[in-house]
Amino acid sequence: MVKAVLGDEEHLKAFEETLASPSSPPCQAQVGLVVGKLSSSSDRALVYALLPTPLTDAAAPACSLRAAPKSKPSKGGGKAPSSSDASLDFDVEWISEHARQVSRMLLGGMSVMGAYVWASEASFKATSPAVLSQVIRAICQACYGSASGVRLLVHISYSPRRWACRICEVASGSLRPCDFKYSKLLASLQTFRCTYNFEIRLTSVQAEPFKKIILKAISHLTEEVQNARALVDGQLFSEEMNISTEDPHQVDFLVPFKNAVPVEV
């Protein structure tokens, strides 16, 4: 269970200053993706970067303010609705498509962990938790094909200026607060390089989409790679192995021999 979230201090503070910069276009609300690492074996989640969701094809923002419905003032002289009563409105389909594309381009060891929202405290509180969890659920479905597990919802408030993080139980849609702290994360990341070569010979093109034929032909490679042993810089990898150098590491796979392979290969 995730109890605390650590964000890369240098990147996130620079990102916040960019959002709040007077030279930037005025923005009352913004939504984007949280990229980092969420480990099931640890009670901490790591946030490496925040990626703003771009404008839609119609040049509209993926997150905007929805004005509260007008109501007649009460006889007791209640105040009229103000801009602070506006809730957040999301283009869920566009956000999920952005998440799907980003998840396919991320480096190994990183994943889309949820969403962030840049909005005032009043607007965030005026937004139904069901609406916020719907955004997280759509991101999870687009990236992982299922609506289960836990993801993050980071709120960056500009009025007042502060950060808050919530854990979203995707299946139930519940949101619970958790600790959010800064740390130096990106400096500890390391690079591992590996190339897995294979050859495919197709004797005939069947009445199927070409992509489907290729995926079927290489489906057995997934199991091979999962069962392979790894050599890191020429040494057999083990859990006790200490990898601390800053230079990129070369990874080689030792794949076991197979007696049966598909006829297409």
DOSEKOL-430022 format. One line per 2 residues: for each residue x, y, z of N, C-alpha, C, CB. Coordinates in pm, whole numbers, plus 32768, in hexadecimal, padded with zeros to 4 digits. Glycine has a CB too. Example, Ala and Ser with C-alpha at 12.3 -4.5 7.8 and 13.67 -1.06 7.14 Angstrom:
! DOSEKOL-430022
8527:7DC7:830C:84CE:7E3E:830C:8528:7EB6:830C:846B:7E41:8389 | 8505:7F1F:82C4:8557:7F96:82CA:850A:8003:8313:8580:7FC4:823C
***
This chain:
! DOSEKOL-430022
8054:7F88:8000:8000:8000:8000:8058:807D:8000:7FA1:8001:807B | 803E:80D8:7FA4:808C:8153:7F9A:8065:81B1:800C:8077:8197:7F11
80C8:81DA:8059:80B0:8236:80C8:80ED:82BF:80B1:80E6:81FB:8147 | 8154:82C7:805A:8198:8346:8042:81C1:834F:7FB0:8213:8354:809E
81C6:83CA:7F7E:81EF:83E4:7EF4:8265:8442:7EF6:817A:841F:7EA0 | 82D0:841C:7EAF:8347:846F:7EA4:834E:84A7:7E16:83C9:841E:7EC6
8360:852B:7E0A:836C:856C:7D89:83F6:85A5:7D76:8304:85D9:7D7B | 8428:859F:7CFA:84AD:85D8:7CDF:84A8:866F:7CF5:84DB:85B7:7C4E
84F5:869E:7D54:84ED:8729:7D81:850E:878C:7D11:854A:8740:7DF5 | 857C:8776:7CCA:85A7:87D6:7C65:8542:87E3:7BF4:862E:87AD:7C2D
8513:8773:7BC1:84B7:8777:7B50:842F:87B0:7B77:84A5:86EB:7B16 | 83F7:8782:7BE6:836F:87AA:7C0B:8368:883D:7C33:833D:8753:7C7C
83CE:8870:7C79:83CC:88FD:7C9D:83DD:8956:7C23:843B:891B:7D03 | 8431:892A:7BC4:8440:8977:7B48:83BF:8974:7AF8:84B3:893F:7AF4
8379:8903:7AFA:82F9:88F7:7AB3:8291:8954:7AF1:82C7:8865:7AB6 | 828E:895B:7B74:822E:89B3:7BB8:824A:8A46:7B98:8234:899C:7C51
82C9:8A6B:7B95:82EB:8AF6:7B76:82C3:8B19:7AE7:8380:8B0E:7B8A | 82CE:8AB8:7A8D:82A3:8AD0:7A02:820D:8AE7:79FC:82CA:8A59:79A8
81C1:8A98:7A45:812F:8AA9:7A46:8107:8B32:7A7F:80EE:8A3A:7A98 | 814F:8B5D:7AE6:812C:8BD9:7B2B:8173:8C53:7AF3:814A:8BCD:7BBC
81C5:8C41:7A8D:8214:8CB1:7A58:81B9:8D1A:7A17:827A:8C7D:79F1 | 81D2:8D9A:7A32:8182:8E04:79F4:8190:8E06:795C:81AB:8E8B:7A2C
8200:8DD3:7928:8215:8DD2:7898:81C7:8D64:7852:82A8:8DC3:787A | 8196:8D02:789F:8148:8C95:7863:80B9:8CC3:784B:814B:8C17:78BD
8074:8C87:77E9:7FE7:8CAA:77D3:7F96:8C8E:7850:7FAD:8C5B:775A | 7F39:8CE7:7875:7EE8:8CD0:78ED:7E9B:8C4D:78E4:7E87:8D44:7903
7E9E:8C01:794F:7E5F:8B7D:794F:7E1B:8B67:79D6:7EC7:8B0C:7932 | 7D97:8B5B:79D5:7D4D:8B43:7A51:7D44:8AAF:7A73:7CC3:8B7E:7A46
7D5A:8A5A:7A10:7D53:89CA:7A28:7DA4:8981:79BF:7CC0:8999:7A28 | 7DE8:8918:79E8:7E35:88C6:798C:7E39:8837:79C1:7EC5:88FE:7979
7E3C:87D7:7966:7E47:874B:798C:7EBA:870D:793E:7DC1:86FF:7972 | 7EF7:86A7:7977:7F64:8662:7934:7F7F:85DE:7977:7FE3:86B7:7934
7FE9:859B:794E:8008:8515:797E:8079:8517:79E3:802D:84BB:7909 | 8072:84BA:7A40:80DC:84A5:7AA2:812D:842C:7A74:80A2:848F:7B32
81B0:843F:7A61:8207:83D4:7A32:826B:83B2:7AA0:8251:83FD:79AF | 827C:8334:7ABA:82DB:830A:7B21:82DB:8275:7B33:82BB:834D:7BA4
82E8:824B:7BAF:82F2:81BC:7BCD:829D:819D:7C47:8384:8192:7BE4 | 8246:813A:7C37:81EE:810F:7CA3:820C:807C:7CBE:8156:8125:7C7F
824F:8060:7D2C:827B:7FD8:7D4A:821A:7F96:7DAC:8309:7FD8:7D84 | 81F2:7F1B:7D8B:8196:7ED1:7DE1:81DB:7E9F:7E60:815B:7E5B:7D97
8261:7E98:7E5E:82AC:7E66:7ED1:82D5:7ED5:7F31:8326:7E1D:7EA2 | 82B5:7F52:7F0F:82DE:7FC2:7F63:8264:8015:7F88:8347:8019:7F1B
826E:805E:7FF5:8201:80B6:801E:8215:8144:7FEE:81F2:80B4:80B6 | 8274:8158:7F8F:828D:81DC:7F57:827F:81DA:7EBF:8319:820C:7F7E
824B:8246:7E89:8244:8259:7DF8:82A2:82CA:7DD3:81B1:8277:7DC9 | 82E3:82BF:7D5E:8344:8322:7D32:830D:836C:7CB9:83CB:82E0:7D11
830D:83F1:7CBF:82DE:8445:7C51:8356:8487:7C11:8277:84AF:7C83 | 836D:8466:7B91:83DF:849E:7B48:83BB:851B:7AFA:8417:8436:7AEA
8342:851F:7AC0:831F:858F:7A69:8288:859F:7A5F:835B:857B:79DC | 825F:8618:7A3A:81D3:8637:7A1C:81CB:8664:798B:819A:86A6:7A7E
816F:862A:793F:8164:8646:78AF:80DB:8681:7891:817B:85C4:785B | 80D5:8701:786A:8054:8741:784D:800F:86FD:77D6:8068:87D6:782F
7F8D:86EA:77E1:7F3F:86B7:7770:7F2C:8728:770B:7EB4:867E:77A0 | 7F4D:8712:768C:7F44:877E:7629:7EB5:87A3:7609:7F8C:8755:75A9
7EA4:880E:75BE:7E1F:8839:7591:7DE3:87CE:7537:7E27:88C0:7548 | 7D5F:87C9:7534:7D1A:8769:74DF:7D25:8793:744D:7C87:875D:7509
7CF1:873F:73F3:7CF3:8760:7364:7CA6:87DF:7346:7CBA:86EC:7312 | 7C49:8801:73A0:7BFB:887B:738E:7C3A:88F2:73D7:7B6D:8866:73C1
7CBA:88E1:7401:7D05:894A:7446:7CC5:8970:74CB:7D0F:89C5:73EF | 7C82:8912:750C:7C45:8929:758E:7C99:88E5:75FB:7BB2:88F5:7591
7C9E:891E:7672:7CEA:88DE:76DE:7CA6:885F:770E:7CFB:893F:7753 | 7CF5:8802:773F:7CBD:8784:7770:7C7E:8794:77F9:7D29:8719:7776
7C99:8805:783B:7C5D:8822:78BE:7C36:88B5:78C1:7CC0:8801:7932 | 7BBD:88D0:78EC:7B8C:895B:78F2:7B30:896A:796A:7B42:8982:786F
7B09:89E6:7984:7AAF:8A02:79F3:7A1F:8A03:79C3:7AD2:8A89:7A34 | 79CB:89C0:7A0F:793B:89BF:79F1:78F6:8A15:7A5A:7901:892D:79EF
78B6:8A80:7A2E:7876:8ADC:7A8B:7805:8A96:7AD5:7840:8B57:7A40 | 77F6:8AB9:7B54:778B:8A80:7BA5:7705:8AB3:7B73:779E:8AA1:7C3A
769B:8A60:7B77:7617:8A8E:7B4B:75E5:8B03:7B9F:75B3:8A1B:7B51 | 75A9:8B62:7B5B:7577:8BD8:7BA1:74FD:8BB3:7BF6:7552:8C47:7B3C
74FB:8BE8:7C6A:7489:8BD1:7CC4:7456:8C55:7CF7:74B0:8B74:7D3A | 73D6:8C59:7D14:739A:8CD5:7D47:73CC:8CF1:7DD3:72FF:8CCC:7D45
73EF:8D6E:7DED:741D:8D8F:7E74:73B0:8D74:7EDA:744A:8E21:7E7C | 73D7:8D3F:7F4B:7375:8D21:7FB3:7341:8DA1:7FF3:73B3:8CC6:801E
72CF:8D93:8032:7292:8E07:8072:72E8:8E3B:80E5:7207:8DE6:80A4 | 733C:8DE2:8118:7391:8E0C:8187:7409:8E5C:8159:73BE:8D95:81D4
7412:8E77:80D4:7480:8EC9:80A2:74FF:8E7C:8088:749C:8F36:8103 | 74F3:8DFA:805E:7569:8DAA:803F:75B6:8DE6:7FCB:7541:8D1A:8020
7638:8DCC:7FC6:768A:8E07:7F5D:7677:8DBE:7ED9:771C:8E05:7F85 | 768C:8E05:7E6C:767F:8DCC:7DE6:76F6:8D73:7DC7:7671:8E3B:7D7C
76E5:8D0E:7D6C:7757:8CB7:7D48:77C9:8D08:7D0D:772A:8C4A:7CE4 | 7843:8CDF:7D28:78B8:8D24:7CF3:790C:8CC2:7CA4:790B:8D64:7D66
797B:8CF3:7C69:79D2:8C9D:7C1A:7A11:8C2F:7C6D:7A3E:8CF0:7BD8 | 7A1A:8C45:7CF1:7A54:8BE0:7D48:79FC:8B65:7D54:7A6F:8C1A:7DD1
797B:8B72:7D2C:791F:8B00:7D33:792B:8AA7:7CB8:7890:8B32:7D41 | 797B:8ACE:7C54:7986:8A81:7BD9:79CE:89FD:7BF3:79CF:8AD1:7B6D
799B:8992:7BB7:79DA:890F:7BC3:7A2C:88F1:7B46:796F:88A0:7BDB | 7A77:8885:7B49:7ACC:8860:7AD9:7A83:8804:7A78:7B4C:881C:7B0C
7A97:881C:79FA:7A5B:87CB:7991:7ACB:878E:793C:79F9:8821:7938 | 7AC6:870B:7923:7B32:86C4:78DF:7B02:8685:785D:7B6C:8659:793B
7B5A:8687:77FA:7B45:8639:7780:7B87:85B2:7796:7B80:8683:76FF | 7B3B:8556:77D0:7B72:84D7:77FD:7BAA:8485:7788:7B08:8485:7848
7B63:8485:7719:7B90:8437:76A6:7C17:8469:7672:7B27:843C:7635 | 7C29:84EC:766D:7CA6:8525:763C:7D19:8509:769D:7C97:85BB:7625
7CFD:8514:771D:7D64:84F9:7783:7D90:8468:777D:7D2E:851B:7811 | 7D32:840B:776E:7D56:837E:7768:7DA6:835E:76EA:7CD8:8328:776D
7D88:83A1:767A:7DD5:838B:7600:7E64:83BE:7611:7D92:83D0:7588 | 7E73:8430:7654:7EF8:8463:7672:7F45:8400:76C8:7EEF:84EC:76B8
7F03:83C7:772D:7F42:8366:7785:7F6D:82E9:7738:7EE4:8340:77F6 | 7F18:82BC:76DD:7F38:8243:768F:7FB6:8258:763B:7EC1:821E:7634
7FC0:82CC:75FA:8034:82E7:75A5:80B3:82F9:75F8:801A:8364:754F | 80A9:833F:7668:811F:8354:76BC:8152:82D1:76F5:80FF:83B6:772D
80F6:827A:7721:811F:81FB:775D:816C:81A4:76FC:80A6:81B0:7790 | 8151:81B3:767A:8196:8162:7616:8220:8199:75F5:8143:815A:7596
823E:8214:761E:82BF:8252:75FE:831D:825A:7676:82A8:82DC:75C8 | 82EE:8236:76EC:8342:8245:7763:83B3:81DF:7766:82ED:8236:77E0
841F:8206:77A7:8490:81AC:77BB:846A:813F:781E:850C:81FA:77EC | 84B5:80D1:781B:849E:8066:787A:84B1:8096:7909:84FA:7FF3:785E
845E:8064:7963:8465:808D:79EF:840F:8105:7A10:84F2:80AB:7A13 | 83D0:8142:79AB:8376:81B3:79C1:82EC:8191:798C:83AD:8233:797D
8286:81CC:79C8:81FD:81B4:799B:81A7:822E:79BC:81C3:8135:79DD | 8133:8233:797D:80D0:829B:799D:808A:8272:7A1D:8069:82B0:7927
8099:82C2:7A84:8065:829D:7B09:7FE5:82E5:7B2F:80CD:82B9:7B71 | 7FB4:833D:7AD8:7F3B:8384:7AFA:7F38:840D:7AB9:7F2D:8392:7B8F
7EF9:846D:7AFD:7EE8:84F2:7AC3:7F07:855D:7B2A:7E58:8504:7A8E | 7F29:85D3:7AF6:7F35:8648:7B4D:7ED1:86B1:7B1E:7FC7:8682:7B4B
7EAA:8707:7B7A:7E4C:8773:7B5B:7E84:87F4:7B94:7DBE:8756:7B94 | 7E8E:885A:7B3F:7EB6:88E0:7B68:7E37:8934:7B71:7F20:891F:7B04
7E0E:8956:7BEA:7D91:89A0:7BFD:7D91:89DB:7C89:7D14:8944:7BE6 | 7D38:8A3A:7C9E:7D2D:8A75:7D23:7CF1:8A0F:7D84:7CD6:8AF6:7D1F
7D06:8A28:7E03:7CD0:89CF:7E6A:7C38:89CA:7E63:7CFE:89FC:7EF6 | 7BFA:8A3E:7E48:7B68:8A45:7E44:7B30:89F3:7DD0:7B39:8AD6:7E3A
7B6E:8A00:7D5B:7B3D:89B5:7CE6:7B4F:8920:7CF8:7B86:89E3:7C68 | 7BBF:88F8:7D34:7BD8:886A:7D49:7B72:8830:7DAB:7C68:8854:7D7E
7B55:8879:7E17:7AF5:8848:7E79:7A67:8848:7E41:7AFB:889D:7EF7 | 7A4C:88A1:7DE1:79C6:88A6:7DA6:79AF:8835:7D42:79B1:892B:7D62
7A17:87ED:7D1E:7A0D:877F:7CBD:79ED:86FD:7D04:7A90:8771:7C6B | 798C:86B5:7CD1:7962:8637:7D0E:79D4:85D2:7D0C:78E6:85FF:7CC6
79EB:8589:7D7A:7A50:851E:7D79:7A36:84B5:7D0D:7A55:84DB:7E00 | 79B7:84A1:7CEA:7997:8441:7C81:79CE:846E:7BFB:78FF:842D:7C78
79CF:84F1:7BE1:7A05:8526:7B64:7A9C:8513:7B62:79E0:85BC:7B54 | 7ADE:852E:7BD2:7B70:851F:7BD9:7B9A:848D:7BC9:7BA4:8557:7C5E
7B52:8433:7C0C:7B75:83A5:7C01:7B58:836F:7B76:7B29:8353:7C69 | 7AF6:83AA:7B30:7AD9:8380:7AA7:7B51:839B:7A4C:7A5C:83C9:7A72
7B94:840B:7A61:7C0C:842C:7A12:7C79:83C4:7A2B:7C40:84BA:7A35 | 7C90:83A2:7AAA:7CF7:8340:7ACC:7CD3:82B7:7A92:7D09:8337:7B65
7C54:8292:7A9A:7C29:8210:7A65:7C3F:8208:79CF:7B95:81F7:7A87 | 7C20:8274:7988:7C34:8275:78F6:7CC7:8269:78D1:7BF8:82F5:78B9
7D1E:82AC:791C:7DAF:82A2:7905:7DDE:8214:791B:7DFC:8303:7960 | 7DB1:81D7:7987:7DD9:814E:79A7:7DAB:80ED:793B:7DA1:8125:7A2F
7D32:80FF:790C:7CFC:80A7:78A4:7D49:80B7:7821:7C66:80C6:788D | 7D6E:8133:7800:7DB7:814C:7783:7E45:8115:7787:7DBB:81E1:7767
7E84:811A:77FA:7F10:80EF:7804:7F20:805B:7821:7F56:813D:786F | 7EC4:8024:7871:7ED8:7F9B:78A1:7E67:7F3C:787C:7EE8:7F9D:7936
7DFE:7F70:783D:7D92:7F1A:7811:7D38:7EE7:787F:7DC8:7EA8:77CA | 7D43:7F1E:78F6:7CED:7EF4:7964:7CD7:7F69:79C3:7D2A:7E7D:79AF
7C6B:7F61:7A0C:7C4B:7FCA:7A6D:7C5C:7F93:7AFA:7BBA:7FFE:7A59 | 7CD9:7F78:7B1D:7CF6:7F42:7BA2:7D7C:7F7A:7BD1:7CF8:7EA6:7BA0
7D9C:7F60:7C4F:7E18:7F91:7C88:7E0A:801B:7CC4:7E84:7F92:7C1F | 7E7B:805A:7CE1:7E7B:80E1:7D1B:7ECA:813E:7CC0:7EB7:80E0:7DAA
7E9E:81BB:7CB9:7EE2:8221:7C6A:7EE3:82A3:7CBA:7E9B:8235:7BDF | 7F2B:8307:7C85:7F3D:8385:7CCD:7EEC:83F6:7C90:7FD0:83AB:7CD0
7EBE:844F:7CE6:7E82:84CD:7CBC:7EC9:853D:7D08:7DE7:84CF:7CD7 | 7F16:858D:7CBF:7F63:85FA:7CFA:7F1C:867E:7CDE:7FF5:85FD:7CC3
7F01:86C9:7D46:7EC2:874D:7D38:7F28:87BA:7D58:7E45:875A:7D94 | 7F43:880F:7CF5:7F9B:8882:7D08:7F41:88FD:7D13:8004:8891:7C92
7F35:8931:7D89:7EDD:89A4:7DA0:7F2C:8A26:7D92:7E9A:899C:7E2B | 7EF3:8A86:7D47:7F35:8B08:7D3B:7EF5:8B71:7D94:7F32:8B37:7CAA
7E87:8B4F:7DD4:7E46:8BAD:7E2E:7DFD:8B5D:7E9C:7DE1:8C0B:7DDF | 7E43:8B45:7F0D:7ECE:8B68:7F2F:7F30:8B09:7EEB:7EE3:8B65:7FC9
7FB1:8B2F:7EE6:8017:8AE0:7EA2:8040:8A6B:7EFA:8091:8B38:7E7F | 801F:89F1:7ECE:804B:8979:7F16:802E:88FD:7EC2:8004:896F:7F9F
8071:888F:7EE9:8061:880E:7EA6:8017:87AF:7F02:80EB:87D4:7E7C | 7FC5:875A:7EC8:7F81:86F1:7F13:7F75:8676:7EBA:7EF5:8721:7F45
7F7B:8602:7EF7:7F75:8586:7EA9:7F0D:8529:7EE6:8000:8540:7EA3 | 7EC6:84E3:7E8D:7E62:8482:7EB8:7E78:83FD:7E70:7DD5:84B7:7E9E
7E5C:8392:7EB6:7E61:830C:7E7D:7DD5:82E8:7E4E:7E97:82A4:7EE4 | 7DCB:82BE:7DD1:7D49:8299:7D99:7D42:8201:7D8E:7D32:82DB:7D0E
7CE2:81C4:7DD2:7CC4:8136:7DBF:7C6D:812E:7D42:7C7B:80F7:7E3F | 7CA9:8101:7CD4:7C69:810B:7C51:7BE4:80C1:7C4E:7CC5:80D5:7BE5
7BDD:804A:7C87:7B64:7FF9:7C80:7AEF:803C:7CC7:7B7D:7F71:7CBC | 7B08:8072:7D3E:7A9C:80AF:7D8C:7A8D:8144:7D72:7AB4:8098:7E1E
7AF7:8183:7D40:7AF2:8212:7D28:7B0C:8266:7DA3:7A6E:8237:7CEF | 7B32:8227:7E13:7B48:8273:7E8E:7BCD:82BD:7E87:7B46:8216:7F08
7BD1:8331:7EC8:7C49:8385:7ECE:7C70:8399:7F60:7C30:840F:7E87 | 7CED:837C:7F7F:7D1C:8393:8007:7D9F:83E1:8005:7D2F:830C:8051
7DB0:843E:8061:7E2A:8490:8061:7EA4:843F:808A:7E1A:8507:80C1 | 7F19:846A:805C:7F97:842C:8084:8002:8497:808B:7FC0:83BA:8020
8071:8478:80CB:80DF:84D7:80DB:8123:84EF:8055:8144:84A4:8142 | 8149:856B:803C:8193:858F:7FC3:820F:85DA:7FED:813B:85E6:7F62
8284:85A9:7FC1:8303:85E6:7FE6:835D:85F2:7F6C:8349:8594:8055 | 83BE:864C:7F75:8421:865E:7F0A:849E:860B:7F29:8446:86F4:7EF9
84DF:85E0:7EBF:855D:8598:7ECC:85AA:85A5:7E4A:8545:8502:7EF2 | 8628:857C:7E49:8678:857C:7DCE:8672:84F0:7D92:870E:85A6:7DEA
861F:84E2:7D2A:8603:845E:7CF1:8649:8445:7C6B:856F:844D:7CDF | 8644:84AA:7C12:8678:8493:7B8B:870D:8475:7B89:865B:850D:7B34
8756:84AD:7BE9:87E7:8496:7BED:8808:8406:7C0D:8828:84F1:7C54 | 87AB:83BC:7C49:87C6:8332:7C6F:87A1:82CE:7C01:877A:830F:7CED
8763:82FD:7B95:873C:82A2:7B29:87B6:8275:7ADA:86D7:82E6:7ACC | 87AF:81FC:7AA6:881C:81C5:7A56:87E5:8194:79D1:8862:8152:7AA2
883F:818B:796E:8817:8164:78E6:8849:80D7:78C8:884E:81C9:787D | 87ED:8083:7896:880F:7FFB:786D:87EB:7FEC:77DA:87C6:7F90:78C4
8848:7FB9:778A:8832:7FAB:76FA:8830:7F18:76D4:889F:7FF6:76AB | 87CF:7EF4:7681:87C5:7E6A:7654:877F:7E66:75CC:877A:7E11:76BC
87B4:7E17:7570:8775:7E03:74EE:875A:7D6F:74DB:87CF:7E3A:747B | 86DF:7D4E:74B9:86B8:7CC2:74A5:8696:7CAF:7411:863F:7C99:7500
86ED:7C6B:73C9:86DA:7C58:7339:868E:7BD7:731C:8762:7C57:72F2 | 8639:7BDB:72B8:85F3:7B63:728C:85D6:7B6F:71F6:8570:7B4D:72DD
85BB:7AFD:71B9:85A0:7AF9:7129:851E:7AAE:710F:8616:7AB7:70DC | 84CD:7AE4:70B7:844D:7AA6:7094:8445:7A96:6FFD:83D6:7AFB:70C8
841C:7A22:6FD1:8405:7A09:6F43:8375:79DE:6F2E:8467:799D:6F0C | 832D:7A2C:6EE3:82A1:7A0F:6EC6:8298:79D0:6E3C:8249:7A90:6ED0
8263:7956:6E37:8259:7911:6DB6:81E8:7946:6D61:8246:787D:6DCB | 817E:7977:6DA2:810C:79AE:6D59:80C4:7A12:6DB0:80AA:793E:6D2C
8082:7A6E:6D72:8035:7AD3:6DBA:7FA5:7AA5:6DC3:803F:7B5E:6D75 | 7F78:7A8D:6E3C:7EF1:7A5C:6E50:7E8D:7ACF:6E4F:7EE7:7A0E:6ED3
7E0E:7AAB:6E52:7DA5:7B10:6E4E:7D8F:7B4A:6ED9:7D21:7AD4:6E19 | 7DFA:7B82:6F12:7DF6:7BC1:6F95:7E46:7C42:6F8F:7E2D:7B62:7004
7E2A:7C9F:6FE8:7E7D:7D18:6FEC:7F0F:7CF6:7003:7E4B:7D78:705A | 7F69:7D3F:6FBF:7FF8:7D20:6FC7:802A:7D28:7057:8049:7D7F:6F6E
7FFA:7D8A:70A3:8026:7D99:712E:8001:7D1D:7180:7FE7:7E16:716D | 7F8A:7CE7:7168:7F5E:7C71:71B2:7FB6:7BF8:7191:7ECB:7C52:7193
7FDE:7BED:7112:8035:7B7E:70E8:80BC:7B86:7130:8049:7B7F:704E | 80F5:7BFE:7134:8176:7C11:7175:816D:7BF1:720A:81AA:7CA0:7160
8105:7C24:724C:80F6:7C0B:72DC:80E7:7B77:72F9:807D:7C58:7312 | 809F:7B30:72A3:808D:7AA0:72B7:8112:7A57:72A4:8023:7A69:7255
8162:7A85:7244:81E0:7A42:7227:8247:7A54:7296:8219:7A76:71A5 | 8242:7AC4:72DC:82A7:7ADE:7345:8270:7AC9:73D1:82DD:7B6B:7338
81F6:7A95:73DE:81B9:7A86:7463:820C:7A2C:74BE:812C:7A4D:7455 | 8250:79C7:7484:82A0:796D:74D7:831C:79B0:7511:82CA:78F4:7486
8346:7A23:74D5:83BE:7A68:7505:83A9:7AA3:7590:83E6:7AD6:74A4 | 832C:7AC7:75B0:8310:7AFF:7634:8336:7A9D:76A2:827B:7B24:763F
830E:7A21:7691:832F:79BA:76F5:83C5:79A1:76F9:82E5:7937:76D7 | 8407:79A3:7686:8497:798E:7683:84E1:79FA:76D2:84C8:798D:75F3
84BB:7A77:76BD:84FE:7AE6:7702:84E2:7ADF:7798:84D0:7B6E:76C9 | 8467:7ABC:77BD:8446:7AB3:784C:8494:7A44:7891:83B1:7A9B:785E
84B3:79D8:7849:84FC:7968:7885:8594:7976:7876:84CF:78E6:7845 | 85C1:79DF:7833:8650:79EF:781B:8698:7A1F:7899:8668:7A51:77A8
8719:7A01:78A0:876F:7A38:7908:87B6:7AB1:78CF:87D5:79CD:793C | 87D3:7B12:7923:880E:7B8F:78F5:889F:7B9B:7920:87BE:7C05:7928
88F1:7BC9:78C4:897B:7BEE:78E2:8983:7C86:78E2:89E0:7BAF:787C | 89AB:7CC1:7951:89BC:7D51:795C:8A51:7D70:795E:8975:7D8A:79DC
8A7F:7DB3:78F5:8B0D:7DD1:78E5:8B62:7D51:78F0:8B3B:7E37:7950 | 8B2D:7CE3:78B6:8B77:7C66:78B2:8B6B:7C10:792E:8C02:7C81:789B
8B20:7C3D:7995:8B11:7BF0:7A0F:8A80:7BC2:7A1D:8B3D:7C42:7A8A | 8A6F:7B45:7A48:89E9:7B0F:7A58:899E:7B5D:7AC4:89EE:7A79:7A7C
8927:7B8E:7A9F:88DC:7BE3:7AFC:88A4:7B92:7B70:8869:7C2A:7AB2 | 88A9:7BCC:7BE7:886B:7B93:7C5E:8834:7C05:7CB2:88D0:7B3D:7CB0
87D9:7BE5:7D0D:879C:7C4B:7D62:8802:7C90:7DBC:872E:7C0C:7DB7 | 886F:7C4A:7DDB:88D6:7C84:7E34:893B:7CD9:7DE8:891F:7C15:7E80
892D:7CDF:7D64:898E:7D26:7D12:8988:7DBD:7D2D:8975:7D0A:7C7C | 89FA:7DFB:7D42:8A03:7E8B:7D5D:8A28:7ED4:7CDD:8A6A:7EA9:7DCE
89C7:7F1F:7CA8:89DD:7F6B:7C2C:89D9:7FFF:7C50:8972:7F47:7BBE | 8A4C:803F:7C51:8A51:80C9:7C81:8A97:8128:7C20:8A97:80CD:7D05
8AD4:80F6:7BB6:8B1B:8150:7B5A:8AB8:81A3:7B0A:8B77:80FF:7AFB | 8AE4:8219:7ADE:8A8C:8274:7A97:8A86:8259:7A01:8AB7:8302:7AAE
8AE9:8213:79CA:8AEB:81F8:793B:8A7A:8198:7915:8B73:81BD:7911 | 8A4A:819E:7898:89E3:813F:786A:8A14:80AF:7876:89BC:815C:77D8
89B8:8055:789B:89D9:7FC8:78AE:89A8:7F77:7836:899C:7F92:7931 | 89FA:7F1A:7809:89D6:7EC3:779A:8997:7E43:77D2:8A52:7EA2:7743
8921:7E23:779F:88D8:7DAC:77CB:88D0:7D49:7757:884A:7DD1:77FE | 88F2:7CCB:7773:88E7:7C5F:7710:888D:7BF3:774A:8974:7C25:76EB
883C:7BB5:76F2:87E2:7B4A:771D:881E:7AC1:76FD:8759:7B59:76DB | 8815:7A66:775C:8836:79DA:7745:87B1:798F:7738:8890:799F:77B9
878E:796F:76BD:870C:7932:76A2:871B:789B:769B:86CF:7969:761E | 86C8:784F:76E4:86D2:77BD:76DF:86AA:7788:7656:867A:777E:774A
86E4:7715:7631:86C3:76D7:75B0:8632:76A6:75B2:8724:7663:7591 | 85F3:76AD:753F:8569:767F:7530:8564:7611:74C8:850C:76F3:7509
851C:75A6:74E7:850F:7538:7488:84A3:7555:7420:84EE:74B7:74D2 | 843E:75A0:7449:83CF:75BB:73EE:83C2:7650:73DA:834A:7580:7424
83C1:767C:735D:83AB:7708:733C:8342:770F:72D0:8430:774E:730F | 82F9:777E:72C3:8294:778B:725B:82D0:7779:71D1:824F:7811:7264
827F:7745:7175:82B1:7729:70EF:82D0:77A7:70A2:824C:76D7:70A3 | 8299:7819:70CF:82B3:7897:7086:8340:78CB:709F:824E:7902:70AF
8383:789A:7105:8407:78D1:712B:8475:7876:70F5:8414:78E0:71C7
***
